[in-house]
Amino acid sequence: MAARPPSFVFFVVFCITIGGLLFGYDTGVISGALVVIKDEWELSSTQQEFIVAGTTLGAIVGGLFSGYFADRWGRRIITLISSLVFIFGALLMTFSTGYSVLVGGRVVVGLGVGAASMVVPIYIGELAPKELRGRLVTLNVLAITGGQLIAYLVTWALTDVHNGWKWAFAISAFPAAIQLCCLPWLPESPRVLLQRGQDEKARSILWRIYGTKVAESIVDDELESIHRSMRTENATSYRDLLRKTNLKPLIVACVLQLMQQFSGFNTAIYYSSTILKMAGFSTTKSATQFSIAIAATNMVMTLVAISIIDRFGRRKLMLVSFAGMIIGLIVLGVAFIFVVGLVKITKESCEEYVKCGACALDTRCNWSPGSSICAFKKSSLYNDLTDICESRTGQEKSGTWLALASLIFYVAMYAVGLGNLPWLIQSEIFGQGIRSKAGSIATATNWASNFIVSVTFLTMTLHITASGTFWLYAGIMLLGLLFVFFMVPETKGLKLEDVQKLFVGNDLPYRTQTVVAPKNNNDNDNSRSTSSEVANGLLRESGESHL
């Protein structure tokens, strides 16, 4: 097969990944918008957390149920529905006049985000040639990071515009409209068509994917591989997920999705402007500008991941990503000691806060630059009270820049591995009959974890300090590193129908040196193979450890 697939494949991936762009935009836009909305509507920390978490609540529901309907109606129809939901949610947020309507709009958008986050990786994974599947599925994550970057740029540009945050929400309707226009040219997944008995349509789509220059045997082999998998797995219901061969990959998918959220990364996205104001960047606009740098780092490093993922492998990238994030979170916690201090935001009196960063975290208090004292917002003793922290001492300035540098490093390490690999691995490790249902559970796990993190982040910074919060995330990442080392196999270069065989038997991933695709053969009686025979066809053992 040619190394470069036909342009049709890239057109299809572009249209599908608009869902990822919307996912990224709608999760990123709230960072800059929230800084303005909380002042305009005088929102408490709890209300801010629920505006952020509204999208997550919707995404839990959207992600959980979209798997069932993706099997009944197909991947293409779910993509259509998610586009319509994005448009409706954008309109609700744009014309919201109060807190409740805005939260409702965020929940509606979340339904679309949840559906898109489940169906897009599976849709692309089922359409992509196996040699390029890693890169093409990861393009969805690139679209997500691109959406987040666009959201930051938009909110920065509209910071000083009247009702600018409403315009920022309205813009999200336009990509959804573009995706609706693309849908008439999008094919259904060939695997879904084969399940429906539409073999000729599936063959036609595979020819368009692989190109007319490939040998006919390649398309025939792909069709036979899918048919063989459908004959042998007999797994079509949620109850089938409890089988050992399905439960092991389900645990892997769910734990990776949980770790993606308990890394605390989305707090860096949702609250990046707030975090940077806490860290000493003086104005809303300057904090948002540095948020743009964070989003750009995320996007650039995702491009790096795309370029190496099918050569370097999923497992190695994941281990490097976890190790780097642990370092970044530890240093970020140290930086906040310089700026905020190791102090709980539970003081009875504002005057007890000796640093502006700590003062700014308490919603009751403001800082007096002239007197270098923290006071209640309504205090009449000071006429220069502000929630902006200007770095005054050399230590605080150093802490401010160390916080930014460590945050960027942390984001870079996230983007190169943990930011994209859970979605890719999730799209690879399940059988055809159970893929959407298992994917919906893993996606719901992601968003449920996201909800927990987003509604607890600000509260944790108040009670265990900002530094303690980041160190807690670092501890969780250490557990994730150990899980990947012992439980996650390498899947690069394998057909989707062969990846599931990696979970047959009791071989541990860290003892596996090389994963190789089995040679083509005409034996259609593979269903009678023993577990060890299947594993030996896929795994080449060596005395060296595979990292």
C-alpha positions, 0 to 999 in steps of 0.5 A, spaced: 500 500 500 502 507 498 504 510 504 500 516 502 492 515 502 488 518 497 485 525 498 478 522 500 481 520 506 484 527 508 477 530 506 473 525 511 478 526 517 477 533 516 470 533 516 469 528 522 475 532 526 470 539 526 467 535 532 474 535 535 475 542 534 468 544 537 470 540 543 476 544 544 473 550 543 467 549 547 472 547 553 477 552 552 472 558 551 470 558 558 477 560 561 477 567 558 470 568 558 469 566 566 474 571 568 469 577 565 463 573 567 464 572 574 465 580 575 459 582 571 455 577 575 458 577 581 459 569 581 461 565 587 467 560 586 461 555 587 457 558 581 464 559 577 465 551 578 458 549 575 459 554 569 465 550 568 462 543 570 455 544 566 459 542 559 462 536 563 455 534 566 452 534 559 458 530 556 457 525 561 450 523 558 452 525 551 458 520 552 454 514 555 448 514 551 452 516 544 455 509 544 448 505 544 445 510 538 452 509 534 451 502 534 443 502 532 444 508 527 451 509 525 457 513 526 455 518 521 448 520 524 451 521 531 456 526 528 450 529 524 446 530 531 452 532 535 453 538 530 445 540 531 446 540 538 452 544 538 448 549 534 443 549 539 447 550 545 451 556 542 445 560 541 442 558 548 449 561 551 449 567 546 442 569 548 443 568 556 441 573 560 442 570 567 446 564 571 441 559 570 440 559 562 448 560 561 449 553 565 443 550 561 447 552 555 453 549 557 450 543 559 447 542 552 453 544 549 456 538 553 451 533 550 455 535 543 462 534 546 460 528 549 457 525 543 463 527 539 469 525 544 466 518 543 464 517 536 470 521 532 476 517 534 472 510 533 469 513 526 476 515 524 479 509 527 474 505 523 476 508 516 483 509 517 488 505 514 492 501 519 499 504 518 496 511 519 491 510 524 495 513 530 496 519 526 489 520 523 486 519 530 491 523 533 489 529 528 482 529 532 486 531 538 490 536 534 483 539 532 481 539 539 487 543 541 486 548 535 479 549 538 482 551 544 487 555 541 482 559 537 478 560 543 483 563 547 485 568 541 477 570 541 476 571 548 483 575 548 481 579 542 474 580 545 476 582 552 474 589 552 468 589 547 461 590 550 458 583 551 464 580 548 463 573 551 457 572 548 460 573 541 465 568 543 460 563 545 456 565 538 462 563 534 462 556 536 456 555 531 459 556 525 464 550 525 458 546 527 454 549 520 460 547 516 460 540 519 453 539 517 454 542 510 460 536 509 455 530 512 452 529 505 459 527 502 461 523 509 461 515 508 459 510 513 464 506 517 465 500 513 465 496 519 458 498 520 456 497 513 458 489 514 454 489 520 448 491 516 450 486 511 451 491 506 458 488 503 458 491 497 458 498 500 463 497 505 468 494 499 467 500 495 468 505 501 475 501 503 477 502 495 476 509 496 480 509 503 486 505 500 486 507 493 485 504 486 493 502 486 493 497 491 492 490 490 485 487 490 488 482 496 489 488 501 481 490 500 479 482 500 484 481 506 481 487 510 474 485 509 475 478 511 479 480 517 472 484 519 468 478 518 472 473 521 472 478 528 464 479 527 464 471 527 468 469 533 467 475 538 459 474 538 459 480 543 454 485 542 451 487 549 453 491 555 453 485 559 458 482 554 463 487 557 464 483 563 467 477 559 475 477 561 477 478 554 473 485 554 473 487 561 481 487 561 481 492 555 475 496 558 479 497 565 485 499 561 481 504 557 477 507 563 483 508 567 487 511 562 481 516 561 481 517 568 488 519 569 487 524 563 483 528 567 486 526 574 492 529 571 489 536 572 490 538 565 483 541 564 484 545 570 490 548 566 485 549 560 478 551 564 482 556 569 488 558 566 487 565 566 485 565 573 491 560 575 496 566 572 492 571 575 493 567 582 501 567 579 502 574 579 500 576 572 497 583 573 491 584 568 485 579 565 488 581 558 495 579 560 493 573 563 489 571 557 495 572 553 499 567 557 493 562 556 494 563 549 501 561 549 499 555 553 494 553 548 499 554 543 504 549 546 499 544 547 497 544 539 505 544 537 506 538 541 500 535 539 503 536 532 510 533 534 506 527 537 502 526 530 509 526 527 512 520 531 506 516 534 506 511 529 514 510 529 515 511 537 509 507 539 503 508 544 506 505 550 513 509 550 510 516 549 505 514 554 511 513 559 515 519 557 508 523 558 507 521 565 514 522 567 514 529 564 508 531 567 510 529 574 516 533 574 512 539 571 506 539 577 512 538 582 515 544 580 509 548 579 507 547 586 514 550 588 513 556 584 506 557 587 509 557 594 514 563 592 507 567 589 502 565 594 505 561 600 503 555 603 497 557 606 490 555 606 485 560 604 480 559 610 482 565 614 477 569 618 480 575 617 483 578 610 488 581 614 491 574 615 494 573 608 501 576 607 501 575 600 497 578 594 496 571 591 493 568 597 489 574 598 486 574 591 484 567 592 479 569 597 473 571 594 471 576 600 478 579 599 482 584 595 489 587 595 491 594 597 498 595 593 499 601 596 499 598 603 501 591 601 495 589 605 489 584 604 482 587 606 475 585 605 472 588 599 467 593 602 473 596 607 473 603 606 480 604 609 483 603 603 481 606 596 486 602 592 483 595 593 484 590 587 484 583 585 490 584 581 497 582 583 503 585 581 509 582 582 513 586 587 519 582 590 524 579 586 522 572 589 515 573 587 517 575 580 521 569 579 515 565 582 511 568 577 515 566 571 517 559 574 509 558 574 509 559 567 515 555 565 513 549 569 505 550 566 508 550 559 512 544 560 507 540 564 502 542 558 507 540 553 508 533 556 501 532 556 500 533 549 505 529 547 502 523 550 496 523 555 492 528 551 491 524 545 493 516 547 487 514 551 483 516 545 487 513 540 488 506 544 480 506 546 479 506 539 483 500 537 482 495 543 475 493 543 472 488 538 467 491 533 461 489 536 462 492 543 467 498 540 461 503 541 458 501 547 465 500 551 467 507 548 461 510 551 463 507 558 470 509 557 468 516 555 463 517 560 469 515 565 473 521 562 467 526 563 465 524 570 472 524 572 473 531 568 467 533 572 470 531 579 476 535 577 473 541 575 468 542 581 473 541 586 479 545 583 478 551 586 475 548 593 482 544 593 486 550 592 482 553 598 483 548 603 490 544 601 493 550 598 495 551 590 501 547 591 498 541 595 493 541 589 498 540 584 502 535 588 496 531 589 495 531 581 503 529 581 501 523 586 496 520 582 500 521 575 505 516 579 500 511 580 498 512 572 505 511 570 505 504 574 499 502 571 501 504 564 508 500 565 504 494 568 498 494 564 498 497 557 500 493 551 503 496 544 498 497 539 502 500 533 501 497 526 496 492 528 489 491 524 483 493 529 481 486 529 488 483 531 489 488 537 484 485 541 488 478 541 493 482 545 489 481 551 488 474 550 493 470 555 496 473 561 503 476 558 505 482 561 506 488 557 513 490 560 515 483 558 513 484 551 519 486 546 516 487 539 509 487 537 508 485 529 502 484 525 501 477 523 502 475 516 496 474 511 494 467 510 488 464 508 486 460 514 479 462 516 479 457 522 482 462 527 477 461 531 479 454 534 486 457 535 488 457 543 490 463 547 497 461 546 497 460 539 494 467 538 499 471 542 505 467 539 502 470 532 502 477 535 508 477 540 515 476 539 518 475 546 525 477 547 529 478 554 530 485 554 524 490 557 520 494 552 519 501 555 
